[in-house]
Amino acid sequence: MIIECTKENKEIKDVAATMAIENMFLSEDFLNEVIKVKKGEKTFDELRQEIREQYGKS
């Protein structure tokens, strides 16, 4: 996925790059959800809860 190179997206790009260095690649869907959090369209807690529900952890 190509993340637009803006000041606001630098942190997201840094996280994706750090994860890739550790051989842990983030899906495009997940990156889109992180961008929603960054834009204020969703809270971190909402995203965390969705992930926990998706993977069956309460």
N, C-alpha and C positions, 0 to 999 in steps of 0.2 A: 504494500500500500504506500502511496506517496502522500506524505503529510505536508501541507502547504508550509513553506518556510516563512513563518512570521514570528515576531517576538513572543506572542501568546502561545504558539505551538512548540517553542524551543524545549520547554520542560517535558512535553509529551515525547518529542523526538529523542531527548536524552534518556528517558525511561526505556523506550523501545530499543535504543542502541545498547544500553546497559544489559537489558534482558537478553538481547541477541548475543552479546559477548559471552554470556553464561549459557549459551545454546538453548535458550528458552524464548521461543518466538511467539509474539502476540498475534492473535487473529485479527483480521480486518474488522470483524464485528465488535471485538472487544475494544480495539482502538477507537472505533466510532463512539462507543459508549463512554470511553474516557474523555473524548472530545466534548461530549454532551455535558459531562461533569464540569469540565474546564469552562464551558460557556454558561454554566449556571442553569442548564435545562434539566438537570437531574442532580441529586445530592450524592455524595460519596456513600452515605449509608444506604440509599436506595440501590445503588449499583452493587454494593457489598451483599445486600440481602438477596438480590436477584441471582448473584453468583452462588451464594450458599444454597438457595432453593434449587438451582440448576444441578448442583452436584450433591444434593441430598444431605447437606449439613445444616443443622439448626443452630 
